[in-house]
Amino acid sequence: MCGITGWISYDTDLTTQRPTLEAMTRTMACRGPDAAGLWLDTHAAFGHRRLAVIDIDGGKQPMTVAHDGRTLIVTTYSGEVYNYRELRAELEKLGHTFRTNSDTEVVLHAYLQWGEAFAERLNGMYAFALWDPRTQELLLIRDRMGIKPLYYHPTPDGVLFGSEPKAILAHPSVRPVVDAEGLAELITFTKTPGHAVYKGMHEVRPGHIVKVNRGGLTVKRYWALEAREHTDDLDTTVAHIRALLDDIVARQLIADVPLCTLLSGGLDSSAITALAAGALSAQGSGPVRSFAVDFTGYTENFKPDNLRGTPDGPYAHALAEHVRSDHHDIVLDTAALMDPGHRAAVLAARDLPNGFGDGDTSLYLLFKAVREQSTVALSGESADEVFGGYRWFHDPESVNADTFPWVAAGVSGRFSGGNATREALLDPGLLGKLDLPGYELRRYREALTEVPYLDSDTGHQRRMREVSYLHLTRFVQILLDRKDRASMAVGLEVRVPFCDHRLVDYVFNTPWSMKTFDGREKSLLRAATRDVLPDLVADRVKSPYPSTQDPRYNEALRAELKDLAADRDAPVRPLLDSGAVAEATADGAACDIRPGAELVLGMNAWLRTTGTTLEV
């Protein structure tokens, strides 16, 4: 995995702009600690920071293909194409020759052979730019599920782009400005495809290609979820899902560097770890290495809540013992979660204060520890969106609400370990201007217009197709972006087997009654992998990523919020409801402040360190 950036300008000689390109590329150093590269031509300039995973010596970038001394195509590329070996073999039969063993070079030759249609042939997670000197055109291409991020900022004579907003913001012509719509996007739990929060900036939508030439900028979709009749019976469906998972995991174990799995003890990560252990054993290698996050005293003092019914530790250990993995627990304490340096690192990684509070910090610290022993990790992320695992999938009130189901379920507070809303400490006047409920409703209605249906989709089946679509195109983006930023901040590549588009497409078109055939969440995944799991793990009820329950964490938040309230120069101060903050910080206050305090403290640090201007 890598960090990419670049600049297309049809009115400027970019060969004179090396210092600016170097500054943009430096912002991606965390994503690519192994090497840096630049490529500059008259109207195109590419920067690259490399995390070497496949073909360590031969995969340096930006990479070009030339013929008779003439450059045919250039790329700055981030990601992995898991079917690159098959594509390479096909291209070799068509007369192409290769000088490296990297998937990057395969991507270049695939474009030369098939043009823009080559994107439809890729299986993987990727975000990259292609510059064709012959046509003077740029293509920005993002994988189907949006696993890898890619942003762009149109200019009067071209475009700027980067893996993260910080790369674009490093250009002297771009100021960090967030208007009312951007602030609403930041605060709400919507994740609108294509929206980048910063004014003038956009995100390349998953499954899309952005083309830039002298005529301007156009956007083209090359993949989307489609509704198709599901004709397989239950046994065939379960068998097909298992066959897909076996193939997916085997492909994603390919790496020339140390690899591991992220194991929580839930069904999703346990299935991936068990399948990886089996695949490695069949190859004569292993054992699989696995890592789990825990908090000091968490298991011993665990208290169930409406999202988390059980602690992860005992289940992770049961699975590790079952598959005989080389398992490691990363145990964190409250001091680490509240450490200003760690929280600043998370904010710098995310570019925006729109995360999960202590959940983001603990994820960052987990990945930092994992990176000391592995460069690649397989994750169980996205299985809940694919197979219908969250509790609100099975809650009629949330399902039938006239909004995103996770919003109806109050997820923004609960995921961060609280029950209050994120906006609880913000000024009522500001909230009135932003109209967050209206913004959420507008984005929800927009999303529904995209949903593909069959004529046979009626009643509950029709609604559950909508719910699945909303999760696969909106909610999963929140989690994928979070995981990408936290992992790449420490140079760790996280792969997401459940986001393989073949699996996503197949399960999306499986009737909801079949997805819940045993009356539980994720029935199909459980049936497809039960044979490799201990019953204790296979039968466990869904429990989201853990959040610390140490009361000292809330006390530390309250103390920090009290200091902020006393700071007259705090940039977030004009946005606050002073009465609500006073009530939250009063001696003996018992109100739940975690979601609101984490947002406010994050916004204050963001405004102070980035110099972002709010236009509201």
N, C-alpha and C positions, 0 to 999 in steps of 0.2 A: 504494500500500500504506500501511497505517496501523497505529496502535496503539489498542486499545479497552479500556475497563474499565467496570465498573458495579456497582451495589448495588441489590438488591431487598429491601425490609423491609416486611412487612405490619403490624408493630407500632410503627413509628417514622415520624415525619414527616421525610422525608429532605430537605425544603427547608431544614432547619436544619443540614444536614451538609455544606455546601459545602466547608469546609476539608479534610475527610477525602476527599471526591471529588477535590479539587484535588491532594492528595498522591498519590492513586492514579494520577491522570492524568499527573502529572509523571514518573512512572517510565517512561512510554511515549514520552517526548520523542524518544528516538533513533529510534523507529519512524516518527515523524511530525514532522519538523523544520519543516514549512511553516506549520502553524496548529494552534491548540488550541480546543476547544469543550466546553462543559458543558450538560447539560439536566437539570433537577431537577423532580420532581413529588412528590406526597405520599409515594408508596411506591416510586418508581423514580428512580434517578439514573444518568445515563450520562456518561462522559467519552470524549473522542476527541482523538487527535493525528494530524494529517494529513500524508501524503506525497502531494502533488498530482501526479497522472499524467494523468487524463482530466477535461475540463471544469474547468480550473484555477480559474476565477472562480465557477462555479456549484455545485461539489460539496462545499461546506462542511458539516461535521457537528458534532454529531448532527443528523440530518435528520428532518423530520416531514412528514406529509401531513394537512392539515386540511380540514374541510368545514363551512361555515356557522359558522366560529369555533370549531369543536370539533376537537380533535386526535384523529385516527383511528388513527395508528400512528407510532412513533418507532423509529429505528435508530441504532446506532453500528456502523459497518461497516468491515471491512478486507478488501481483496482486489480481484479483477477478475472480472467476469462477461463472458466473451468473446462470448456470443451476445445481449448486451443490445440490440443494434440490432434483431434479429429479434423479440425479446420486446416491445420498445417498439412496433414496428409493429403487432404482434398486439393489444397492449393499447389502442392508439389506435383500432383498428377496433372495439374493444369499448366505446369511449366515454371512455377515460381521457385526461386532458390532463396535460401535463408543463410544468414551469417551468424545468428545467435540461436539460443534455445528458449528465448523469452516469449511470453504471450503477447508482449507489446509489438514485436515485429510481425506476428501473425495478424494482429489488428490492422497494421499498415497495409499488408499485402491483401487482406480481405477487402479493404476499401478500394484498392487499385483494381481488384477483380470484379467486384459487384457494385461499386458505387455506394450511394447512401443506403441501399437496401441491405448492405452487409450487417447493419445493426440488428436486423431481425434474426441473424444466424448466431448471435452471441448468447452464451449462457454464462452468467456471472454477475459480479458486482463491479461497477466501473463508472467513472466520470472522466471524460477526456476531451481534448481539443485536437482537431485535425486542420492543418493549413495546407491547401493545395496551391502551390505557386503558379501552376498552369492556368487556373481559373481565378486566382486571387480571392478564394473563398475560404471562410472558416466554418467548421462544424463543431458545435458543442453537443456532446452526446452523453446521456445519463441512463443508467440501468433501469430496468422495468419497474422495480419496486422502490427505487430511490434509496438504496442502501448507502451509496456514496454521494456526498453533497457536491453541488456545483452551482456557483452564482455568477451572474453577469450584470454589467452596468452599461447600457448603451451610451454612446457619446455622439456628438454631432457628426463625426467622421469615422465611426467604427464602434468598438466595444472594448471593455475591460472585463476580465473574468478571473475566477479563482476558486479553489476548493472551499474556501471560507471567506466571509465578508472582510476579514482583516486584510486579506491580500489586496482587495479592491480599494479599501480605505487607505492603504499605504500610498496610493497614487495621489499626487499633489492636487489634482483637479476635483477630487471627491471629498466632500465634507460629510461627517456622520450626522445626519438629520433624521429624526423620526417624527412623522406627523400624527394626527389624531387616529387615522386608520391603522398606522403602524403600531401605535401604542395599544390600540384595542386588540390587534393581532398578538401582541406580546403578552398581554394580561390574560386574555381568554385562552381556553383550551381547544383551539380550533385547528391550527396548522393548515392554513389554506395553501394548496399546491401552487407553487410559483411565487408566493409572497415571501419577501426577504426582510420585512419589517423596516429596513432602512429605505428612506425616500430615494427613488430613482434606481434602486437595485432590485433584481429579480432572481428567483431560483429556477434553474432548468427543471421543468416538471419531470417526474419519473416517466420513463418510456417515451421521451421526446427528444427531438433534435432541433437545435437552434442554428439557423444558417445566417451568416453575415457576409454580404458582398457590397459592392459599390452602390447597389440599388437599395440597400437598407437591410433590415433584419426580419426574418420570417421564422415561424415556429411550426414544426410538423410532428405529429404523433406517429410513432412506429409500433406501439403496443398499448393495449388497454384490455381490461377484463371484459369478456364477452359472455353473454348468456347462451348456453347450449344445453340441449336435452341430455340428462344423465341416464344412460341405458343399462349400466352395470348393476347387478344385484349386490346385496350386502357383502357376501363373501368375496366376490370379485373386486369390489371397491376396496375392502380392507387389504387384500392381496396386492392390488395395484399400488396403493399408498405405501405399503412396505417395500415393494420393489423400487419405487421412486426414492424412498428414503435411503435404501441401501446404496443406490447409485449416486445419489447426491452426496452422502457422507464420504463415500470412497473418493469421489472427485475432489472434495474440499479438504482431504487429507494430504493432497499434493503440495509439498513445500520443500525447499532446500535449507530450511532453518528449523529450530526447535518449535514444536507445536503442542498444544494442550486443549482441554475443554474447560468451560466455565460451568460448574456444577452447583446447583442450589438444592438438589434433592427433590425438586418438582418433576412432574412427568416430562416436561419438554427437555430440560437440560439433561435429565437422567437418560432419556431415550437417545439423545445425541451421543452422550458419553458411552453408553452401552454399545451402540452401533459402531462408534469409532473404535472401541476396544476390540470388538469382533473383527472389524476390517483390518486393524493393525495385526492382530493375531494371525489372520489368514495370510497376511503378507510376510509372516515370520518376524515381525517387529513388535515393539511395545515394551512394557505396558503403556497404556495411555496415561498421560499426566493430567490431573484435574485440580482445579482450584475453587474454593468457596469463600465467601465473605461472611464474617460473623462479628458480633460486638461483645465486648467484655461483659460477662454476666447475662447475656441475652437469653440463652436457652434456660438457665437456672431461674431467671426472674420473669420469664415470658408471660404476657397477659394477652389473651385473644382479643381481637377487635372485629369490627364488621367487614374487614378485608382480609386480615391475616389470622387464621385459626390455629396455626401451628408454627413453631420455629423451624428453620431449615436444617440446622445442624444434624439432628439424629437421622434424618432422611438422606442427607448428602453422604453421611458416613456409611449408612446401610448400602447405598448404591456403590460407593467406592469399594467397599468390602466385597460386594457381589461380583463386580467385574475385575477386582484386584488392581485397581488403578493406583498410580503413584500420587496419592492425594495430599493436598496441602490446604489448611485453613488459614486465611488471612484475618486475624482478629484485630479489630479497631476499637479505640476508646474515644470517649467524648472529647478529650483534649485534642486528638487528631482531627476530629470532625469540625471543631471550632477554631483550629489553627488558622490564623489570618493568611498565612502563606499558601495553605492548601486551598482555601476558598478563593483566593485571588487567582490561583492557577486554574481552577474550574471556570471562573468567570472569563479569564483570558481564552480558555479553550472554546467556550460556548459563544463568545462575542456578545451575548445578550443574557440578562438575568431572568431567563424564562424556564428554569429547571425545577428539580424536585428537592431542593434544599439539601438536607443531609444525605439524601439518596444519591445526589450527584457527587458529593464529596467522597462518600464511601466507595462509589463506583470508580472514581478517579484513583483513589488509594489502592483499591483492589487491583486495578490494571497496572498501576505503578509497581506493585509487588510482583505481579505475574510477569511483567516485562523483564525482571531480573533473571528469569529462567526460561522464558519462551518469547518467540517473536510473533507467533500466530496462535489465535484461540478460536475454537468453535463454540458458538453460543446457541442457546435454545430460544432466543428472541423470536417473536412473531408467531409462534405456534398458537397463542391465544387468539390472535386476530384471524388466523387461517381456520382453526378448528372450532372457534367459539368457546373460549375458555373462561373469560371473565364472568364474574357473578351477574353483572347487569345484562348479559346475553340471555339470562334465564329469569330475569325479574320483569314481570309484565308491565309494571309501572314505568321502568326505565326504557323498555323496548318500545312502548307505545307513546312515549312522550313526544311532543312536537319540537324536538331538538336532538342534538347528538346524544346517544344513550349514556355516554360517559359523563356528559355534563349533567344530565338528569340524575345520575347516581352520585354526583358531588365528588368526582374523582380528584379534582385539582387540589382539594384539601387533604383527602384521605391518603393519597399516594405519598404525601410528605409527612405523614404521621399525625395529622390533625383532622378536625372536623369543620373548622371555620373556612371561609372563602379567602382566596388570595387577595382580593381587593378590599378586605375588611378594614384596613387602616388608611385607605386612600380618601381624599377629599370628596365629599358628595357632589360638589360643583363640578369637579373634574369628571367624575363618573357620569354625571348628567350629560356632559358634552360628548363623552365617548359612547354612551348608550350601549354598554356591553351586551345586554340581553338582545337588543336589536341587531347588533353586529353578529352575534352568534346565530340568531335566527336567519339572517340574510345568507350567511355562509352555509348554514344547514340546508336551506332551500336550494341554493346553487348546487350543492353536492347531490341532492336528490334528482336534479335534472339530468345527471350523468348516468344514473343507474340503468344497466341493461336488464330487460325482463324477457321472459318467455310468455307466450299467450296463456300458458297453463299456470303461471304464477298468480295465485289469488290468496286472499286472506293472510294467514300467518306466514305461509311460505313466501309470499311477496314481501311482507315486512322484513322477514329475516334475511332475504336477499339484500334489501336496502341496508340493514344493520351490518351485514358482512361487508358490503361495499364501502360503507362509511369507515369501518375499521381498517380495511385494507388500503384505503387511499388517503385517510386523514390521521387516525389515531396512531397507526403503526409508524407514520412519519415522525411523530414526536419522539418515540422510543428509539427509532433507528438513528435519528440525528443525535440524540443524547449519547447513545453508545458509541457512535463514530467519533464524536468530539472528545469524549473522555478517554477513549482508547488511543486515538491518534495524538493526543496531548503528550503521551509517554512513548510514542512510537510502537504501539502494539496493533497488529492487524486482527480485527475480529470478523470472523466469517459467520454468516447467518443461513444455515442450511434450509430452514423453513421458509425462506424467501425465494427459493428456486421457483421460477415462474411456472414451470410445468406442474409442480405440486399445488401452487396457489390457484392456478386456473382450474385444475381438476377438482379440488375440494370446494372451490367457490360454486361450482355447478352441481355439487352433490346436494340433494334435498335436505332441508333442515331436519326432517324426521329421521333421516339416516345418520346425520351428524350427532344426533342425541338418541340413538336407538336403544341404549341401555338406561335411559333416563338421567344421564349425567352429562357433565361438560366434557368436551374433547373425546367423545366415545370412539371415534374412528382412530385417533392417534393411539389411544389406550389399547384398542384391539389389535392394531398393527404392530405394536412393540411389546405387548405383555410378556411374550416368551423370553425376552432378554432382561426383564426387570423383576426384582423381588416384589411380592404382593404388597408389602408395606408401602413401597414407592408408587406402584401402579395404581393403587387405590386411594392415594392421598388427594385431598381436595385442594384445588387451586389456591396458592398463597403467593401474592405479589412479592417483588423484590423487597427485602427487609428494610425497615426504618428503625433507628434507635429508639428504645423506650426509656432510656436513662433520663430521669427528671432533671439531672444537671444540665442536659442539653437545652431544655426549655428555659431553665434559669439563666443560662449564659446568653441565650437569645434576648431574654427580657432585659438583662443588664446592658447588652450592646444597643438595644433599641432605646433604652433610657439615655445612654450617652449621645445617641444620634439626636434625640429630641432636644437635648441641651445645646447642641451644636448649631449656632445661628447661621453658619456658613455651609451647612449640609446641603448639597445641591438638590436632594430629593424633598427637602423641607416644604417647598411650596405645593407639593402634590399630596401632602398628608392631611388627614383629618386629625387636628390637634387634640380634639376631645377623645377620640377613640384611642389615640396613642397614649394620652395621659391615663385613661382608664386601664389600658393594657399594661402600663409600667408602674401603676400604683402599688405601694407596699401591700402584700397580701392578695393581690389580684389573682383570681382563679380562672379567668377567661382563657380560652384557647387562642394563642397568638401565633402558633408555629407557621402556618402557611402565609399569613399576612406579614409577619416579621421577616421571614426569609425573603419574600419578594421585595419588601421595602429596603432591607439592608443590601440586597443584591443590586437594586436599582441605584441606590446611593453610590455604591462602589463603581458601578458601570458609568454613571454620569461623571463621576470624579476622574476616573482613569482614562476614559475615552474622549472626553470633551464633547459628547453628543449633545446636539441642540434639539429640544423638543418644541415642535410647532403645533400647539393644541389651543 
